[in-house]
């Protein structure tokens, strides 16, 4: 998946907007809660998941990894957009979005 396609998918969720977030682009919804960030140079995205969903996604594909810090322990997960199939990235985005809006 290329970064433009990721942006289109992330912005397709109701109420989503993008904003700068350090060296990334954040995708936010409802009271500015971030559900995903995009790092264009590395073609990777970080998505917030529950720890249980994080484990499932990490087991699903080697291009999905837990962020190796306290954010990762909270469910933040890195998706390598060049390695992970589009449908898996979309499933991750849907899960992250639902977590933030619920």
C-alpha positions as CSV (number, residue, x, y, z in Angstrom):
1,X,0.0,0.0,0.0
2,X,1.4,3.4,-0.8
3,X,1.1,6.4,1.6
4,X,-1.6,8.2,-0.5
5,X,-3.8,5.1,-0.4
6,X,-3.3,4.9,3.4
7,X,-4.3,8.6,3.7
8,X,-7.4,8.0,1.7
9,X,-8.4,5.0,3.8
10,X,-7.7,6.8,7.1
11,X,-9.7,9.9,6.1
12,X,-12.6,7.8,4.8
13,X,-13.9,7.2,8.4
14,X,-16.6,9.6,9.5
15,X,-15.4,12.6,11.4
16,X,-11.7,11.9,10.7
17,X,-9.2,14.7,10.1
18,X,-5.5,14.8,9.7
19,X,-3.0,17.0,11.5
20,X,0.8,17.2,11.9
21,X,2.2,15.1,14.7
22,X,5.9,15.5,15.2
23,X,7.5,13.9,12.1
24,X,4.2,12.1,11.2
25,X,0.7,12.9,10.2
26,X,-2.0,12.0,12.8
27,X,-5.5,10.9,11.9
28,X,-7.9,11.9,14.6
29,X,-11.6,11.6,15.4
30,X,-14.0,12.7,18.2
31,X,-12.4,15.2,20.5
32,X,-9.2,14.9,18.6
33,X,-8.4,11.3,19.7
34,X,-5.7,9.9,17.5
35,X,-6.3,6.4,16.0
36,X,-3.4,6.3,13.5
37,X,-0.2,8.1,12.5
38,X,1.6,7.9,9.2
39,X,5.4,8.3,8.8
40,X,5.8,8.9,5.0
41,X,9.6,8.5,4.8
42,X,9.5,4.9,6.2
43,X,6.1,4.1,4.7
44,X,4.9,2.9,8.0
45,X,1.8,3.6,10.1
46,X,1.2,3.3,13.8
47,X,-2.3,2.3,14.9
48,X,-3.8,2.1,18.4
49,X,-5.2,-1.3,19.2
50,X,-6.1,-3.1,22.4
51,X,-3.2,-5.3,23.6
52,X,-5.3,-8.3,22.6
53,X,-5.8,-7.1,19.1
54,X,-2.2,-6.0,18.9
55,X,-1.1,-9.6,19.6
56,X,-3.5,-11.0,17.0
57,X,-2.3,-8.6,14.3
58,X,1.4,-9.1,15.2
59,X,0.8,-12.9,14.9
60,X,-1.0,-12.4,11.6
61,X,1.9,-10.8,9.6
62,X,5.6,-10.3,10.2
63,X,5.3,-6.7,8.9
64,X,3.2,-5.8,12.0
65,X,5.1,-5.1,15.2
66,X,4.5,-3.7,18.7
67,X,6.2,-0.4,19.2
68,X,9.1,-1.2,21.6
69,X,8.3,1.3,24.4
70,X,5.5,2.2,26.8
71,X,3.3,3.3,23.9
72,X,3.6,-0.3,22.5
73,X,2.5,-1.7,25.8
74,X,-0.7,0.4,25.5
75,X,-1.5,-1.1,22.1
76,X,0.3,1.1,19.6
77,X,1.3,-1.1,16.7
78,X,3.5,-0.4,13.6
79,X,2.3,-1.5,10.2
80,X,4.9,-1.7,7.4
81,X,2.8,-0.4,4.5
82,X,5.0,-2.0,1.9
83,X,4.9,-5.4,3.5
84,X,1.4,-5.8,4.9
85,X,-1.5,-6.6,2.5
86,X,-3.9,-3.8,1.9
87,X,-6.9,-5.7,3.4
88,X,-4.9,-6.3,6.7
89,X,-4.0,-2.6,6.9
90,X,-7.7,-1.7,6.3
91,X,-8.8,-4.2,9.1
92,X,-6.2,-2.5,11.4
93,X,-7.5,0.9,10.6
94,X,-11.1,-0.2,11.2
95,X,-10.2,-1.7,14.5
96,X,-8.3,1.4,15.6
97,X,-11.1,3.7,14.5
98,X,-13.7,1.7,16.4
99,X,-11.6,1.6,19.5
100,X,-11.3,5.4,19.6
101,X,-15.0,6.2,18.8
102,X,-16.4,3.6,21.3
